[in-house]
Amino acid sequence: MDWQKEDLKYIWHPCSQMKDYETLPPIVIERGEGINLYDVNGKCYKDVISSWWCNLLGHCNPRINAAVKKQIDSLEHVIFANFTHKPAITLCQELMKVIPEGLCKFNFADNGSAAIEMALKMSFQYHYQTGNPQKKRFMALSDAYHGETLGALAVGGVDLYSELYKPLLLDVIRIDAPDCFRCPYGKRCEGHCSFAPSPQGEGWGEGATCHCECFEKAEKTFAKHAHEVAAIIVEPLLQGSAGMKVYPPLYLKKLRELCDKYNVHLIADEIATGYGRTGKMFAFNHAGVSPDIMCLSKGLTGGYMPMAIAVTTQKIYDAFYDDYLKGKAFMHSHTYAGNPLACSAAIEVLKILKDEQIIEKANKRAVYFNKIIREKFLPLENVGEVRSIGLINAIELVKNRETKEPLDSSKRTGYQIYQKALEKGVLLRPLGDVIYFNPPLIIEEEDMDFVTDVALACTKDILCDII
């Protein structure tokens, strides 16, 4: 059977212009193992984007496989209203050991966007029921991505996804996000997050001068609008779809203080940043502060099963707790909320992270990964910056390194690099003209060498043709 032809006959793929599939038809994957994917012809692809950032511990991880197989023989699903089950309870018990302090109540959903919708609704309803009905707007950062359902899309700020739908969306108050690469204050970003070439060959991690001067934009916006705002939502430390833009933990500390001052909830979208992606269990751990609501998905089940959770505080939970006829309940539900199979996978993920010291080992390998990426890519004159956090590394391609002028987007440089890398067995899928690596936490140095060599060769080839 011609599986590609049958796919194109029926399937409308996500986030795709299907006309592109005329020249790059869908790759039919038959099995996976570790960071490897194998198509129906036996060709191997190194999955260094974790299949949309969710595969945490490798494809077909034996321990997660066993946990899901065991669970399916006892209970596959049950309504989660007035019913519960051991896997969901156990998962909450285990998460309590690792989530930021103060979070303690878990509301289950079935995907990341749904968790964002829940968080927004929780915040609005909390303020409504605690004497602040005027707080019915939301703040978010520019270039943010929080999902593609209408509420999540509204707080997002990437026009590629939201521009067409703006007539349908909430009127969100936008704050200019930190932009460490093109800092309008001329500062150098703190810590390890940003590396740009200099005449001495040093990176921007050295001699940091940034004190989050850009936070003044948040302060001015809060002073003007906080009286009408229920919550601000952020991707902590890493704006993924914006091009893996990294910003300092100090920004989160300052934001926590500002939210406390103005009685505004701080919602952490840890869907992409949680579970060790930034080098700590959660990105908020870098800042030493806690959000009021935290949304989890992706790595939550190791990329196995669709599940998400909005975790919140006792204080927020208590505002909904009353006699039924008072009408204060949170009337939000998902058919597959608290699915036992997903919960069992999620429990095993936490066990593996602890038993095998996955994050600790990944952090050691992250040093090597960033080192070889900088050595290989920074000499290219069209590389504006290499930025990293945890195992995530992003290479921003530019037309002019000095001015940081972007490449001509109509040439689709990143897409062409993606196509060429697939031919050589590496799955990259750049964000515009930002090439990035966001691999499973179990990636080894041998694979790091291979995928960076392929990415470098493909980048050179395409740039040579375009520039």
Protein Blocks (a to p, Z undefined) as FASTA:
>chain_A
ZZklmmmmmmccehiafklmmmmccdddfbdehjbccdfkopacddfkgggolamnoghi
fklmmmmmmmmmmogbdcfehpacfklmmmmmmmmmmmcehiabdcddfbfklmmmmmmm
mmmmmmmmnopaklmcdcddehiaebjbfklmmmpccfklmmmmmmmpccddddddddfk
lgcklpacehjlbccddfkopafkgopabehlmlmmmmmmmmmmmmmpfbdcddehiafk
noopacdfklmmmmmmmmmmnopacdddfklmgghlnopablklmnopacfbdcdehjln
nomagcddddddfklmmmmgccfklopaccdddfkgoiaklmmmmmmmmmmmmmnommmm
mmmmmmmmmmmmmmmmmmpmklmbdcdehjbccddddfblklopacdfklommlmmmmmm
mmnopafkpghjaccddddfkbcfklmmmmmmmmmmmmmmmmmmmZZ
